[in-house]
Amino acid sequence: MKDKHVAVLMGGFSSERPVSLSSGAACADALEGEGYRVTRVDVGRNVGAVLSELKPDVAFNALHGPFGEDGTIQGILEYLAIPYTHSGVLASALAMNKAQAKTIARAAGVPVAESRVLDRFSIRDVHPMKPPYVVKPVNEGSSFGVVIVQEGQSHPPQVISSPDWKYGDGVLVERYVPGRELTCAVMGDVALGVCEIIPTGHSFYDYDSKYVPGGSKHETPAKVSPNIYQKIQTLALKAHQAIGCRGVSRSDFRYDDRHSENGEVVWLEINTQPGMTPTSLVPEIAAHAGHTFGDLLSWMVEDASCQR
């Protein structure tokens, strides 16, 4: 039903606003190309009133970060009875909280790295675990606030306890897993391909690696053995289903193959609102699986519902 009126929700007021504006513009253009009637909505605090007046058939959620992918906008859309894309209230909230998502994934048999949630001020003077380890905000995306503490570093990272820190007081401290960065997209109940992310001139897949053209090289499909490839697909789908995700998601992994081909595969997190920018991973993985960008977005619009 390409005569649907689709409101593309973009922008918002999280630290990921620029990414969302880029995602939203790309999605709105492609959906118009597919024949949908599209309204671009730069989301503000009055989004409920704006959508009540617009009365779209579907809300395409292209928001990123807190409010957009933590269950909040999903709750507003449920209240307004507007069908929407991606995951529902509970799955969005769980996936956005990295610690809760890991607890559920581990219970479902998905391997995760040892970690704990701590108050950022408690790690000012003493290492919370033996380096190397990673400190990351519990509720942020796009690698905002991620700090890698290297082996041999004499003290914890001072930026975490500084007044300039703006990512909340709860931090996830996680064992650093060396190796390759792999990611797998899930579309409905199907795990699509596995992609390897090779940061260019960056120590890890940080914000610039994700969103600056040339910031990373994407190897799709990832050049790993068939059994590792299939294992990652299986784990991505398992995490998607255990957390209760809907529509499209993307799971990130580390694969440590330094000592053997079987190595160690560790699930890091799941993204319920994967980027849809020109450099984003899910459109690239979907294209390799035979879905054009327009096909992917049309499927998401037709998959939209309430009570997800």
N, C-alpha and C positions, 0 to 999 in steps of 0.2 A: 504494500500500500504506500506508494511513493508520494501520495497527496498529503501525507501527514505534515503537521506543523511542528517543527523541532526547535526547541529553545536550547541553544548551546551555552551552557554555563561556564564562564571563564573568568580569569582575573582573580577576584576575591581579595583577601587582605592578609594572606599568610606570606612568609618569606619567599614562597615559591610563585608569587604572582607573575613575574616575567615569563616563567616557564609555562604557566597556565594560559597566559595570553597567546603565546606562540602555539601551544597545543590547540587551543580553542579556535584560533583563526584558521589553522590548517584543516581542522575537522569541519568547520562551518563551510569553508570553500568546497571541500570534497563532497559534503552532503548536498550542497546546492547543485553540484555537478551530477549527483545521482538523482536529481529531480525533486528533492524535498524542499518545502518552504521553510526557510531557516530564519530565526531571529537570534542575533548575538546579544547575550546578556552579560555585561560586566557586573559581577556580583558584588553587591554592597549589603549593608545591614538591613536594607529594605527589600531584600530579595523576595520575601513572602508576598508583599503587596504587589511587586512588579509581576510576579508569576500569576497571582490571582487575576490581575487585569489581562495579562497576555493569553491565559488559558491554552497553553500549548498541548498537543497530543502527547508529546514525549519531551522529557528534559534529558539532553545529552550532557552528562557530567564531565567536563574537561577541567575541573578544579584540581589543584594539587595542594597537599599539606593540610594542617589543621583547619577545621571547619568544612573543607571540601571533601576530605576522604576519611574522616574519623567518625562518621555516623551522624554528624550534626545536620548537614544539608540533606542527607538521606531522610532524617526524621521530619524535616520541614516538608519535603516532597511527599512523604507518606501522609502527613497531616492534610496537605492540599489535594491528595489523591491524584497526583500527576505521575504516571509511569516514568521510570528513570533507568538509566544504563548502569552498568557495573554492579558492585556488591551492595547489599542492604545495610541496615543500621548496625546490627550486631557484628557481622563479619568485618565491616569497615572499621568499627571501633577496636575490635580485637587485632586486626592486622596492623593498625596504626600504632598500637602499643607493642613494641618489639619484644618485650619480655613475655607478655601474655601469649603472643603468637608463637613464640618459641616453646612455651609450656605445652600448648595444644599440639604443635607439630611433633614434639618429642613423644607425647602420649600416643600419637598415631604411628610411631615407628620411624619418623624422619630424623636422621642424625643432625644434631646441632652442637655448637661449640659450648664448652663450659662458660657460664656467665653468672653475673649477679647484678641486681639493681641496688645502687647506693646513692646516698646524698652527695652531691658534688663537693661539698665542703669537707666531707669525711676523708677524701683522698688527697687533701692538700699536701700532707707531709710524708705519708707512707704509701708505698705501692700497694694497691688492693690485691694484686696477684703478681706472680713473677713475670717480668717482661720476657718476650713481647706480648702486649695486649692492646686491645682497641677500646677506646671510650667513645660512646655515641649517645646523643639524646635519646630518651625512650620514645618520644613522639614527634619525630621529624622525618622528612624525606630528603631526597636529592643530595645525600651525603653532607647536609648542613651540620656543622659542629662535630664531625668525626675526627678523632685524633688517634694516630697510631703511635704507641709508645714502644720504641725500639729496644732490642736486647742491649743491655749494658747502660741504659739511660739511668742516671743516678737518682733522679727524683721524679715524682708524678708531674704531668703537664700543668703548668701554672695557669694556663688560659682557662681551664675548667672552673677554677675557684675565683676567677677575676670578676670585677664588677661589669666588665664588658660582655660576659657570657649572657646570651639572650634566649637560651633554649630550655629553660626550666631547671629545677634543682635536682630532679631525678635523672641519673645517668645509668646506662647499661655498660658494665665493664665485661669484656668478652675476650677469651683467649684468641690471640692472633693465629689465624690459619694461613700459612704460606701457600703459594701455588698459583693456580690459574683461576681467573674470574670467568665463571660460566653463568648463563641465564637461560631460562626456559619459559616461553609463553604458554598459557592455557586459554583456550577459547571454548567456552561451554564446558563440555565434559571430555574434551580432546586436548592432550598435550601436543603442542606444535613443536617446532624444531628447537635445537639447542644452539646458542650463539656464544662464542668466546669474545670477551671484551679485552682488548690489549691497549691499555692507556699509553698515549704517546707523550713522553716527556713528563709524566706524572707518576708519583709513587703508588697511587691506587686510583680507583675509579671515582674521582671526586667530582664536584659540581662542574668544573671546566671540562673535564673529560667527557661528561655526559652531554653538555649543551653547547659547547663551543665547537664549530665545525673544525674537524681535524684533531680534536682533543683525544680521540680514541679510534682505534681500528676495530671493526667488527668482523669476525670470521664466522660466516653463516653458510653451511653448518659448521659447528665446531669440529676441529680435527682431533677427535678423541676416538678411542676404540668403540666398536658397536655396543659392547656391554655397558660401558660407562655412559654412553649417549642415552641408551634405553633406561638405565638406572636413574639418570637425572630427570628424564621425562616422567617416569613412574613417581618419583619423589615430589616433583612439581605438582602433579595431579593430586597426589595424596594430601599435600599441604592445602591446596585449593579447596578440596572437598572437606577436610577436617575442620578448617576455619569457617567453612560455609560460604565461600566466595561464589559470586555469580558473574556472568558475562566474561570479561577478559581479565586475567591477572598475569603477573610475571614473578617468578621466584628466582632469587639470586643464590649462587652457590660458590664455594671455593673447592678446588680440586687440587690436592697436593700429590703430584705424581713424581716427586723427586727421587723416591726410592724404589717404586715399582709402578707398573702400568695400572694396576688395580687401585693403588693409592688410597687416599682418604677423600671422600666426598662429604662436605658439610653444607647444610642449608643455612643461609644467613637470614633471609627475611622474604616476605611476600609483599608485592606492591599491587593494591587493588585499583589504583588509578594510574596505570603506566603512561609515561609520556607519549604524546602523539605529535612531536615536533619533527621537522625534516631529518634530524639526526637520531630519532628515537629507535629503540630496539624492537618493540612489538610489531610495528608496521613492516620492518625489515624481515623479521622472522615469519610473519604471516605471508609476505610476498613469496618467500622461499617455499612455503607450503601451498602456494597456488592461489592465494587470496589477494586481490588488488586492494589498495587503500580504501577505495570506494566500497568494494565488497565487504571489507571488514567492518566499516562504519555502518553500512546498511544492515548487516547482521546484528550489530549492537543495538541499533534503533528498533529493529523488529523483535529483538529479545527483551526489550525494556518492559518493566512491570512494577507494580507496587508489592509490598510484603515479600521482599526478596530475602 
